[in-house]
Amino acid sequence: MPDWEDADIQDPTPVRDRRRIGRESRVFAGNRWAVYSVGQISYTPPEAVRTTVEKLRAGDLVVDPRYNREIRGTWVAEIEGAYNPDQLQVLNVSRRLYRHKVEDGKIVVGDDGQPVEVQVFDGDVAKAQRVEYVVISGQHRLVSTLNEKGPDFLLWCQIFDGITEQVESELYALFDEKVRPHQAYDRHRAHAFGSNPEASGIDQLVGDIGMEVYIGKQPGAKDGVIYSVSTLYSIYRSPRMGPEFLKRLLAIHYGAWGDMHQAYTASMILGTQKLLQRFGWHSQWHDEWLVQALSDPAHNPQTLIMRAKGSAVGVSGTTVAQEVARIEHGWYVAGKKGFNRLPNWNATREMIEEHSRLAERNRLVRRRRTVLDVPEDESENEGDDED
């Protein structure tokens, strides 16, 4: 009888060797977070499982869809867009071993005439008829690697030997459940330390106006510090906006409110962003006019954000940032007449473009009259003497 015939092929670890771990989950109940128990999770304790870190060929790795989530193309595309093998970290992989089933010293043959396979858990790779490397965590990194580098690329993997498929599924849930993503300021601090071009560029723009980016070390809110780090990155990275747009926006805020930290919250920055995107390209738009309007003591950041929050609560389908933009627009146009007065906030893009075109034509006509030194009244009544 082969020496591996008695290998446990049903339950790799007796119940007494399993570790029981209590689990708590949070569910949203009304307006409170309630805590409830979802039972006990069994998993094979570390002393009963062998783990190694090895390099495996990407083409040899597979995914078990029975417990793993579906591949999401957008996640794969995001990894591929800035593919860097050093960022892949270690994939968690289960090594499943299969041998021919043996009864009475003979290999059992199935109805198809092929030997019947059973999974074994003794970790003896050399005696296995077939080996499967199943990715527990890291399937999107695997697919991205296959697309970018091909099946022969070697990936670092932490390999678990001697675990059942059920334990794999529990580990999959636990791996993802315990992930704690970095805060935006944590990432910025690390990127800035590593001289990342984006982080350095943002630090430069913010520093040029006399401010600094929050890096998670200052206790409490402090003037001179911008805490909405993710908002800075979203504007800086946007193809429609970018570094120059961010520089322009920050200059407006600093010109109006100085280094007051309340002026640089996400809603305040996004509000001015929306205003600039909607009207900032108009032929008669002037950044300094907005600075002047916002500099009014009655238009301080605290008043603006309170009004915006009140309007956002009372108006369906609007955000605080949208209300900030609408209020700033009202302050900008207050007291202005003729073509210097921007169209109403609810004007369509076509209406704003037409107004901008007419305003520019009017400006050029006025400029021409000034150059020719022809009094406006004379030019308008030209030919009256002939009547």
Sequence and secondary structure as in RCSB ss.txt:
>XXXX:A:sequence
MPDWEDADIQDPTPVRDRRRIGRESRVFAGNRWAVYSVGQISYTPPEAVRTTVEKLRAGDLVVDPRYNREIRGTW
VAEIEGAYNPDQLQVLNVSRRLYRHKVEDGKIVVGDDGQPVEVQVFDGDVAKAQRVEYVVISGQHRLVSTLNEKG
PDFLLWCQIFDGITEQVESELYALFDEKVRPHQAYDRHRAHAFGSNPEASGIDQLVGDIGMEVYIGKQPGAKDGV
IYSVSTLYSIYRSPRMGPEFLKRLLAIHYGAWGDMHQAYTASMILGTQKLLQRFGWHSQWHDEWLVQALSDPAHN
PQTLIMRAKGSAVGVSGTTVAQEVARIEHGWYVAGKKGFNRLPNWNATREMIEEHSRLAERNRLVRRRRTVLDVP
EDESENEGDDED
>XXXX:A:secstr
  TTTTS SS SS GGG EEEEEEEEEEETTEEEEEEEEEEEE  GGGSEEEEEEEEGGGEEE TTTS    HHH
HHHHHHT  GGGS  EEEEEEEEEE EETTEE B TTSSB EEEE S  GGG SEEEEEEEE HHHHHHHHHHH 
TT EEEEEEEES  HHHHHHHHHHHHHT     HHHHHHHHHHTT HHHHHHHHHHHHTT EE  S S S  TTE
E  HHHHHHHHH TTS HHHHHHHHHHHHHHHTT GGGGSHHHHHHHHHHHHHHTTSTT  HHHHHHHHTSGGG 
HHHHHHHHHHHHHHSTT  HHHHHHHHHHHHHHTT  GGGS   TT  HHHHHHHHHHHHHHHHHHHHHHHHT  
HHHHHTTTGGG 
